[in-house]
Amino acid sequence: MEIRNYTKLQKSDNPHGIQSKKMYDTDHAIIMHLLLKAGEGLKPHITPVDVAFYVLEGSPTILVGEEKIEVKKDDIIESPKDIVHSIYNETDSDVRVLVMKLPKPTKKTKIL
């Protein structure tokens, strides 16, 4: 059994300039923990695999395709592969989200 706590993991580099930590990484899937401070967000991008966002804390705004909606803690949001998506923190409080890419991508993400 392996147990990981995001507070003890190293930050992962990313093109979005936000705090990102790799919680789980196998040949089959990847799960990242994102912390978005007030006003931070991901650049709109497209991934070659399905993505699910699970909101741990806060009320981020999620963009999937043409839909942009504020969601809340304990919501899970699906984003199909090959469609633009992003996460924004338009609040004054921290937002924490798990991002799950399933299956693990073998191609690079396209930043728009």
Backbone hydrogen bonds, N-H to C=O, Kabsch-Sander energy under -0.5 kcal/mol:
donor,donor_aa,acceptor,acceptor_aa,energy
8,K,5,N,-2.2
9,L,6,Y,-1.0
12,S,20,S,-4.0
17,G,14,N,-1.0
19,Q,35,L,-1.0
20,S,18,I,-0.5
21,K,33,H,-2.3
23,M,21,K,-0.7
23,M,31,I,-2.3
24,Y,31,I,-1.7
26,T,29,A,-2.5
30,I,101,K,-1.6
31,I,24,Y,-2.6
32,M,99,V,-2.8
33,H,21,K,-3.2
34,L,32,M,-0.6
34,L,97,V,-3.2
35,L,19,Q,-2.4
36,L,34,L,-0.5
36,L,95,V,-2.9
37,K,35,L,-0.6
39,G,89,N,-2.1
40,E,37,K,-2.5
42,L,87,I,-2.9
45,H,85,H,-2.0
46,I,110,K,-2.3
47,T,83,I,-0.5
50,D,102,L,-0.8
51,V,79,S,-2.8
52,A,100,M,-2.2
53,F,77,I,-2.7
54,Y,98,L,-2.7
55,V,53,F,-0.5
55,V,75,D,-2.5
56,L,54,Y,-0.6
56,L,96,R,-2.5
57,E,96,R,-1.7
61,T,88,Y,-2.9
62,I,60,P,-0.5
62,I,69,I,-3.0
63,L,86,S,-2.6
64,V,62,I,-0.5
64,V,67,E,-2.8
65,G,84,V,-3.4
67,E,64,V,-2.1
69,I,62,I,-2.4
71,V,60,P,-3.0
74,D,55,V,-3.1
75,D,72,K,-2.0
77,I,53,F,-2.7
79,S,51,V,-3.0
82,D,47,T,-3.2
83,I,80,P,-0.8
85,H,45,H,-2.3
86,S,63,L,-2.0
88,Y,61,T,-2.8
89,N,40,E,-3.0
90,E,88,Y,-0.7
95,V,36,L,-2.0
96,R,57,E,-1.9
97,V,34,L,-2.1
98,L,54,Y,-2.8
99,V,32,M,-2.9
99,V,97,V,-0.5
100,M,52,A,-3.0
100,M,98,L,-0.5
101,K,30,I,-2.8
101,K,99,V,-0.5
102,L,50,D,-2.0
102,L,100,M,-0.6
104,K,28,H,-1.0
110,K,46,I,-2.9
111,I,109,T,-0.7
112,L,44,P,-2.7
